[in-house]
Amino acid sequence: MKSLEHVELDLLRKYDRPGPRYTSYPPAPAFTPDFGPEEFRRAILENNAVRATADLSLYVHIPFCDTLCYFCGCTMLVTHRPETIRTYLDHLKRELALLRTWIAPERKVTQLHWGGGTPSYLRPEEIRELAGFTAELFLYGEDPEVGVEIDPRGLTFEHMKAFRESGFNRVSMGVQDFDPAVQQAINRVQPEEITRRAIDWARELGFRSINVDLIYGLPRQTLESFARTLEKVIELMPDRLAVFNFAYVPWLKPHQRLIRPEDLPPPEVKLRLLKLTIETLSQAGYVYIGMDHFAKPEDELARAQREKTLYRNFQGYSTRAGADLYAFGMSAISQFDRIYAQNHKELKRYYARIAEGMPATAVGYRLTEDDVVRRHVIMRLMCDMELTKADVERTFGIRFDEYFADVFPKLEEFVADGLLRITAEKLIVTDLGRLVIRNIAMCFDAHLERMMRERPIFSRTV
């Protein structure tokens, strides 16, 4: 089996095409406004009728930021008005309380995540207020995973202390790139020393896991500059890294027009940046989980993959499989059983729904039987990097080879390139195949052709 310490550029080049990230199946473009607030409310009640004691995962979206990062693809808002944040927090608390009335009281939270935007843009007293309000509403299980995304810029020790004293035990921080020229080009000037300071504070306060986010393919990025960034990050010894492919989509995110196309690395350099990243982090001892995630061998994420309990949701790879995800705030997406429900992305519409005493659902989706089968297959391939046909057959009462007869011809090129092995019993993704796992998963996607034809919005797979 070929080692990830030597990545072949020709293979990356061949499979560099648009495709979903499969944080859900079907992907979010399949969601429809036909599934609205009342459908979501009924789905919650149906879910609790059959899963009255099942674990909960909560996601809270804090959209506000101090400045605009030109690369950003998140649902966010720049504000310097405390009253704007106050109004949002009040509506967020109303939404939490509203949905809590429909969720079975004995269900326990095993995972909580605050994302954004910039959750650390809240004041320390606001952090304690929102976390405390959530803890009053929901029961927490034993040793829950409680994570938050922070921005080292503007961060104080009091912010970190407020998070830790509120029960947060995992922290994720954006770095993107340490090179000053790159930081200037993306309007995210973040001196190296403040990132180091944030990590030192996290360790001093006893956060048990630290994640660092990087992005390759940013303007003015070179192989030499990104190699230095990787070296510095390795020195910081985070438990996990997420190294994302920069999706330059100015037709979807107009603020990305502030990035000059001529400053972006050409496709060949971008592929070499990915190759450099995988080889450097692998040599440093990190396990390549798949997609854009790396973890230390002893990290819970790596252990979950070895034990085949890894899971994917809208936050990416997760270790708490089996928990139903309820999401709060503008644009947030809930996911449970056969249901996806996404809140409005516009603040006024989000506020209006909550003021009416209804969920802020804008679009959603109810999976068909076929969707459930394909979601399972895609999930297990992306998490376990292998799939046992008999397991799928027992779970769904199908004959795997017959059910997916139209898929096998699509998989032949992956087999020929040494990215996938197919036996009578299993599909096995090779080490190199992890680099193109999105492409392999796409072969099982029954919605992809229509979505690509109607609205080609997906980022490139490598």
C-alpha positions as CSV (number, residue, x, y, z in Angstrom):
1,M,0.0,0.0,0.0
2,K,1.4,3.4,-1.0
3,S,2.3,5.7,1.9
4,L,0.7,9.1,2.4
5,E,4.2,10.4,2.9
6,H,4.5,10.3,-0.9
7,V,1.5,11.7,-2.7
8,E,1.2,11.5,-6.5
9,L,0.3,14.8,-8.2
10,D,-1.1,13.2,-11.3
11,L,-3.8,11.5,-9.2
12,L,-4.8,14.7,-7.5
13,R,-4.9,16.5,-10.8
14,K,-7.1,13.8,-12.3
15,Y,-9.8,13.9,-9.6
16,D,-9.8,17.7,-9.0
17,R,-13.5,18.4,-9.8
18,P,-16.5,20.0,-8.0
19,G,-18.3,17.8,-5.5
20,P,-20.2,17.8,-2.2
21,R,-18.5,17.5,1.2
22,Y,-21.2,15.1,2.4
23,T,-21.7,16.7,5.8
24,S,-25.2,15.5,4.9
25,Y,-26.7,13.2,2.3
26,P,-28.5,14.4,0.3
27,P,-26.4,17.5,0.3
28,A,-27.9,20.9,1.4
29,P,-28.8,22.0,-2.2
30,A,-31.4,19.3,-2.2
31,F,-33.3,20.9,0.7
32,T,-36.7,22.4,-0.2
33,P,-39.0,25.2,1.2
34,D,-41.8,22.6,1.1
35,F,-40.4,21.5,4.4
36,G,-41.1,24.4,6.7
37,P,-41.7,25.3,10.4
38,E,-44.8,23.2,11.0
39,E,-43.2,20.2,9.3
40,F,-40.1,20.6,11.5
41,R,-42.3,20.9,14.7
42,R,-44.1,17.7,13.8
43,A,-40.9,15.9,13.0
44,I,-39.5,16.8,16.5
45,L,-42.5,15.3,18.1
46,E,-42.3,12.2,15.9
47,N,-38.7,11.8,16.7
48,N,-39.3,12.1,20.5
49,A,-42.0,9.5,20.3
50,V,-39.5,6.8,19.2
51,R,-36.3,8.2,20.6
52,A,-37.4,9.6,24.0
53,T,-34.1,8.7,25.7
54,A,-31.7,9.1,22.8
55,D,-28.7,11.4,23.2
56,L,-28.7,15.0,21.9
57,S,-26.1,17.0,20.1
58,L,-26.7,20.8,20.2
59,Y,-25.2,23.4,17.8
60,V,-25.5,27.1,18.4
61,H,-24.6,29.6,15.7
62,I,-23.1,32.9,16.7
63,P,-22.8,34.8,13.4
64,F,-21.0,38.0,14.5
65,C,-17.5,39.1,13.7
66,D,-15.3,42.2,14.3
67,T,-14.0,42.3,10.7
68,L,-14.6,40.6,7.4
69,C,-12.2,37.9,6.3
70,Y,-12.2,38.0,2.5
71,F,-12.0,34.1,2.2
72,C,-14.9,33.4,4.5
73,G,-17.7,31.1,3.3
74,C,-19.7,31.1,6.5
75,T,-23.0,32.8,7.4
76,M,-21.7,35.8,9.3
77,L,-22.3,39.5,10.0
78,V,-19.8,42.2,10.9
79,T,-21.1,44.4,13.7
80,H,-19.7,46.7,16.4
81,R,-23.1,47.4,18.0
82,P,-23.6,45.6,21.4
83,E,-27.3,46.1,21.1
84,T,-27.3,44.0,17.8
85,I,-25.7,41.1,19.7
86,R,-28.0,41.6,22.6
87,T,-31.1,41.3,20.4
88,Y,-29.7,38.1,18.7
89,L,-28.9,36.5,22.1
90,D,-32.5,37.2,23.3
91,H,-34.0,35.5,20.2
92,L,-31.5,32.6,20.5
93,K,-32.6,32.0,24.1
94,R,-36.3,32.1,23.0
95,E,-35.5,29.6,20.3
96,L,-33.7,27.3,22.7
97,A,-36.6,27.5,25.2
98,L,-39.2,27.0,22.4
99,L,-37.7,23.8,21.0
100,R,-37.0,22.5,24.5
101,T,-40.8,22.3,25.1
102,W,-41.0,19.8,22.3
103,I,-37.9,17.7,23.1
104,A,-38.4,14.8,25.6
105,P,-37.1,16.1,29.0
106,E,-35.1,13.0,29.9
107,R,-32.9,13.3,26.7
108,K,-29.3,14.2,27.6
109,V,-26.8,16.3,25.8
110,T,-23.6,14.5,25.0
111,Q,-22.2,17.1,22.6
112,L,-22.5,20.9,22.4
113,H,-20.8,23.1,19.8
114,W,-20.8,26.9,19.3
115,G,-19.8,27.9,15.8
116,G,-19.9,31.1,13.7
117,G,-19.0,33.7,12.9
118,T,-17.0,34.2,16.0
119,P,-18.4,32.9,19.3
120,S,-15.5,34.5,21.2
121,Y,-16.7,37.9,19.9
122,L,-19.3,37.7,22.8
123,R,-18.3,39.4,26.0
124,P,-17.3,37.0,28.9
125,E,-20.5,37.8,30.7
126,E,-22.5,36.9,27.6
127,I,-20.7,33.6,27.2
128,R,-21.6,32.7,30.8
129,E,-25.2,33.9,30.3
130,L,-25.9,31.8,27.1
131,A,-24.0,28.7,28.4
132,G,-25.8,28.9,31.7
133,F,-29.2,29.4,30.1
134,T,-28.6,26.3,27.9
135,A,-27.5,24.2,31.0
136,E,-30.7,25.2,32.8
137,L,-32.8,24.0,29.9
138,F,-31.1,20.7,29.1
139,L,-29.7,17.8,31.0
140,Y,-26.1,16.9,30.3
141,G,-24.8,13.4,30.0
142,E,-21.6,12.2,31.7
143,D,-18.4,13.8,30.2
144,P,-20.1,15.7,27.3
145,E,-18.0,17.0,24.5
146,V,-18.4,20.8,24.6
147,G,-16.5,22.7,21.9
148,V,-16.3,26.3,20.7
149,E,-14.7,28.1,17.7
150,I,-12.6,31.1,18.7
151,D,-10.6,33.9,17.0
152,P,-7.3,34.7,18.8
153,R,-7.6,38.3,17.6
154,G,-9.3,40.3,20.4
155,L,-9.3,37.2,22.7
156,T,-8.6,37.8,26.4
157,F,-7.8,35.4,29.2
158,E,-11.2,36.3,30.6
159,H,-12.9,35.0,27.5
160,M,-11.1,31.7,27.7
161,K,-11.8,31.5,31.5
162,A,-15.5,32.1,30.8
163,F,-15.6,29.3,28.2
164,R,-13.8,26.9,30.5
165,E,-15.9,27.7,33.6
166,S,-19.0,27.3,31.5
167,G,-18.1,23.7,30.7
168,F,-16.3,24.0,27.4
169,N,-13.5,21.4,27.1
170,R,-12.5,21.7,23.4
171,V,-11.4,24.7,21.4
172,S,-10.9,25.3,17.7
173,M,-9.1,28.4,16.3
174,G,-8.6,29.7,12.9
175,V,-5.0,30.4,11.8
176,Q,-5.4,29.9,8.0
177,D,-1.7,30.9,7.3
178,F,1.0,32.5,9.4
179,D,2.6,34.4,6.5
180,P,2.0,38.2,6.8
181,A,1.6,38.7,3.1
182,V,-1.2,36.1,2.9
183,Q,-2.8,37.5,6.0
184,Q,-2.8,41.0,4.5
185,A,-4.4,39.6,1.3
186,I,-7.3,38.0,3.1
187,N,-7.8,40.8,5.6
188,R,-7.0,38.6,8.6
189,V,-3.9,40.0,10.2
190,Q,-3.2,37.6,13.1
191,P,0.4,37.8,14.5
192,E,1.8,34.4,15.4
193,E,2.3,35.4,19.1
194,I,-1.4,35.9,19.7
195,T,-2.2,32.4,18.4
196,R,0.5,30.9,20.6
197,R,-0.9,32.8,23.5
198,A,-4.4,31.5,22.9
199,I,-3.1,27.9,22.8
200,D,-1.1,28.5,26.0
201,W,-4.2,29.8,27.7
202,A,-6.2,26.8,26.6
203,R,-3.7,24.4,28.0
204,E,-3.3,26.4,31.2
205,L,-7.1,26.3,31.7
206,G,-7.3,22.5,31.0
207,F,-9.0,22.3,27.7
208,R,-8.5,18.7,26.7
209,S,-8.4,19.2,22.9
210,I,-7.1,22.0,20.7
211,N,-7.9,22.2,17.0
212,V,-6.2,24.5,14.5
213,D,-7.7,25.5,11.1
214,L,-5.5,26.1,8.1
215,I,-6.5,26.9,4.4
216,Y,-4.5,26.1,1.3
217,G,-4.9,27.9,-2.0
218,L,-5.1,31.4,-0.5
219,P,-3.8,34.5,-2.3
220,R,-0.1,35.0,-2.3
221,Q,0.5,31.6,-0.8
222,T,3.6,29.7,-2.0
223,L,5.0,26.3,-1.3
224,E,7.8,27.9,0.7
225,S,5.5,30.2,2.8
226,F,3.1,27.4,3.6
227,A,5.9,25.0,4.5
228,R,6.9,27.6,7.2
229,T,3.3,27.8,8.4
230,L,3.1,24.0,8.7
231,E,6.4,23.9,10.6
232,K,5.1,26.5,13.1
233,V,1.8,24.7,13.6
234,I,3.6,21.4,14.3
235,E,5.6,23.2,16.9
236,L,2.3,24.2,18.6
237,M,1.3,20.5,18.7
238,P,-2.5,20.9,18.3
239,D,-4.4,17.7,18.9
240,R,-6.3,18.1,15.6
241,L,-5.9,20.1,12.4
242,A,-8.4,20.9,9.7
243,V,-6.7,22.0,6.5
244,F,-9.3,23.3,4.1
245,N,-9.2,23.8,0.4
246,F,-10.0,27.4,-0.3
247,A,-13.2,27.6,-2.3
248,Y,-13.1,30.7,-4.4
249,V,-16.8,31.3,-5.3
250,P,-17.3,35.1,-5.7
251,W,-20.6,34.4,-7.5
252,L,-21.9,32.9,-4.2
253,K,-19.9,35.0,-1.8
254,P,-19.6,38.5,-3.3
255,H,-17.1,39.7,-0.7
256,Q,-14.5,37.3,-2.2
257,R,-14.3,39.7,-5.1
258,L,-12.0,41.6,-2.8
259,I,-9.4,38.9,-3.5
260,R,-7.7,39.4,-6.8
261,P,-7.8,36.3,-8.9
262,E,-4.2,36.9,-10.1
263,D,-3.0,36.6,-6.5
264,L,-4.4,33.1,-6.2
265,P,-1.9,30.2,-6.6
266,P,-2.4,28.4,-10.0
267,P,-4.0,25.0,-9.9
268,E,-0.7,23.2,-10.1
269,V,0.7,25.0,-7.1
270,K,-2.6,24.4,-5.2
271,L,-2.2,20.7,-5.8
272,R,1.4,20.9,-4.6
273,L,0.2,22.7,-1.4
274,L,-2.1,19.8,-0.7
275,K,0.7,17.3,-1.3
276,L,3.0,19.3,0.9
277,T,0.4,19.4,3.7
278,I,-0.4,15.7,3.7
279,E,3.3,14.6,3.5
280,T,4.4,17.1,6.2
281,L,1.7,16.3,8.7
282,S,2.0,12.5,8.1
283,Q,5.7,12.7,8.7
284,A,5.1,14.7,11.9
285,G,3.0,11.8,13.2
286,Y,-0.6,13.0,12.5
287,V,-3.2,10.5,11.3
288,Y,-4.9,11.5,8.1
289,I,-8.6,10.9,9.1
290,G,-9.9,11.8,5.6
291,M,-11.1,14.9,3.7
292,D,-9.3,17.8,5.4
293,H,-8.9,16.4,9.0
294,F,-5.8,15.3,10.8
295,A,-5.4,14.1,14.4
296,K,-2.8,12.8,16.8
297,P,-2.9,9.0,17.0
298,E,-4.1,9.2,20.7
299,D,-6.9,11.7,19.9
300,E,-10.5,10.7,20.3
301,L,-11.1,11.3,16.6
302,A,-8.4,8.9,15.5
303,R,-9.5,6.3,18.1
304,A,-13.1,6.6,16.9
305,Q,-12.0,5.9,13.3
306,R,-10.0,2.8,14.4
307,E,-13.0,1.6,16.4
308,K,-15.4,2.4,13.5
309,T,-17.5,4.7,15.6
310,L,-16.7,7.9,13.7
311,Y,-19.6,9.9,12.3
312,R,-20.1,13.0,10.1
313,N,-22.5,15.8,10.6
314,F,-22.6,19.5,9.7
315,Q,-19.6,20.2,11.8
316,G,-17.6,17.6,9.9
317,Y,-16.2,14.5,11.6
318,S,-17.6,13.7,15.0
319,T,-17.1,11.1,17.7
320,R,-20.7,11.1,19.1
321,A,-22.5,8.9,16.6
322,G,-26.2,8.2,17.4
323,A,-27.0,11.6,18.9
324,D,-29.7,13.7,17.3
325,L,-28.5,17.1,16.2
326,Y,-30.7,20.1,17.1
327,A,-29.3,23.4,15.8
328,F,-30.1,27.0,16.9
329,G,-29.5,30.4,15.4
330,M,-29.6,31.8,11.9
331,S,-28.6,29.3,9.1
332,A,-28.2,26.5,11.6
333,I,-29.1,23.0,10.4
334,S,-30.7,20.3,12.5
335,Q,-30.3,16.6,11.6
336,F,-32.0,13.6,13.1
337,D,-33.6,10.3,11.9
338,R,-34.7,11.1,8.3
339,I,-34.9,14.9,8.7
340,Y,-32.8,17.9,7.9
341,A,-34.1,21.4,8.7
342,Q,-32.2,24.6,8.1
343,N,-33.1,28.0,9.7
344,H,-33.4,31.2,7.8
345,K,-30.0,32.8,6.8
346,E,-31.4,36.3,7.0
347,L,-31.5,37.9,10.4
348,K,-34.9,39.6,10.0
349,R,-36.6,36.4,8.8
350,Y,-35.0,34.4,11.7
351,Y,-36.3,37.0,14.2
352,A,-39.8,37.0,12.7
353,R,-40.2,33.3,13.0
354,I,-39.0,33.2,16.6
355,A,-41.3,36.1,17.5
356,E,-44.2,34.1,16.1
357,G,-43.3,31.2,18.5
358,M,-42.4,28.9,15.6
359,P,-39.2,27.3,14.4
360,A,-37.1,29.5,12.1
361,T,-37.1,26.7,9.5
362,A,-36.5,28.0,5.9
363,V,-35.8,24.8,4.1
364,G,-35.6,21.1,4.9
365,Y,-35.7,17.6,3.7
366,R,-37.3,14.2,4.6
367,L,-35.2,11.3,3.4
368,T,-36.6,8.5,1.2
369,E,-35.8,4.8,1.8
370,D,-33.2,5.0,-1.0
371,D,-31.7,8.1,0.6
372,V,-31.3,6.3,3.9
373,V,-29.4,3.4,2.3
374,R,-27.1,5.7,0.3
375,R,-26.5,8.0,3.3
376,H,-25.4,4.9,5.3
377,V,-23.0,3.8,2.6
378,I,-21.5,7.2,2.0
379,M,-21.1,7.8,5.8
380,R,-19.4,4.5,6.5
381,L,-17.0,4.9,3.5
382,M,-16.0,8.4,4.5
383,C,-15.6,7.5,8.2
384,D,-14.3,3.9,8.2
385,M,-12.6,4.0,4.7
386,E,-14.1,0.6,4.1
387,L,-17.5,-0.9,3.8
388,T,-18.7,-4.5,4.4
389,K,-21.4,-5.4,2.0
390,A,-23.0,-8.0,4.3
391,D,-23.5,-5.3,7.0
392,V,-25.5,-3.1,4.5
393,E,-27.5,-6.1,3.3
394,R,-28.5,-7.1,6.9
395,T,-29.3,-3.5,7.8
396,F,-31.5,-2.7,4.8
397,G,-32.6,-6.1,3.4
398,I,-31.0,-5.6,0.0
399,R,-28.4,-7.4,-2.2
400,F,-25.6,-4.9,-2.3
401,D,-24.2,-5.8,-5.7
402,E,-27.6,-5.8,-7.3
403,Y,-28.8,-2.6,-5.6
404,F,-25.7,-0.7,-6.6
405,A,-25.2,-2.4,-10.0
406,D,-25.0,1.0,-11.7
407,V,-22.3,2.3,-9.3
408,F,-19.7,-0.4,-9.9
409,P,-18.8,0.8,-13.4
410,K,-18.1,4.3,-11.9
411,L,-15.8,2.8,-9.3
412,E,-13.6,1.0,-11.9
413,E,-11.3,4.0,-12.5
414,F,-10.6,4.2,-8.7
415,V,-9.7,0.5,-8.6
416,A,-7.4,0.9,-11.7
417,D,-5.6,3.9,-10.0
418,G,-5.0,2.0,-6.8
419,L,-7.4,4.1,-4.8
420,L,-10.0,1.5,-4.0
421,R,-10.1,-2.3,-3.7
422,I,-13.3,-4.2,-4.2
423,T,-13.6,-7.8,-3.0
424,A,-16.6,-10.1,-2.8
425,E,-17.1,-9.0,0.8
426,K,-15.8,-5.4,1.0
427,L,-15.0,-2.0,-0.5
428,I,-11.7,-0.8,0.9
429,V,-10.3,2.7,0.4
430,T,-6.5,2.7,0.1
431,D,-4.3,5.2,1.8
432,L,-4.1,7.3,-1.4
433,G,-7.8,6.8,-1.9
434,R,-8.4,8.9,1.3
435,L,-7.3,11.9,-0.7
436,V,-10.3,11.5,-3.1
437,I,-12.9,10.0,-0.8
438,R,-15.4,12.7,-1.8
439,N,-15.0,11.5,-5.4
440,I,-15.6,7.9,-4.4
441,A,-18.7,8.9,-2.4
442,M,-20.0,10.8,-5.3
443,C,-20.5,7.6,-7.2
444,F,-23.2,6.6,-4.8
445,D,-25.0,10.0,-4.9
446,A,-28.4,9.7,-6.7
447,H,-29.0,13.4,-6.5
448,L,-25.7,14.7,-7.8
449,E,-26.3,14.8,-11.5
450,R,-29.5,16.9,-11.1
451,M,-27.9,19.2,-8.6
452,M,-24.8,19.8,-10.7
453,R,-27.1,20.6,-13.7
454,E,-29.4,22.9,-11.9
455,R,-27.0,24.8,-9.7
456,P,-23.2,24.0,-9.8
457,I,-22.2,25.4,-6.4
458,F,-19.9,22.8,-5.0
459,S,-16.2,23.4,-4.1
460,R,-13.5,21.3,-5.8
461,T,-12.7,18.0,-4.2
462,V,-8.9,18.6,-3.9
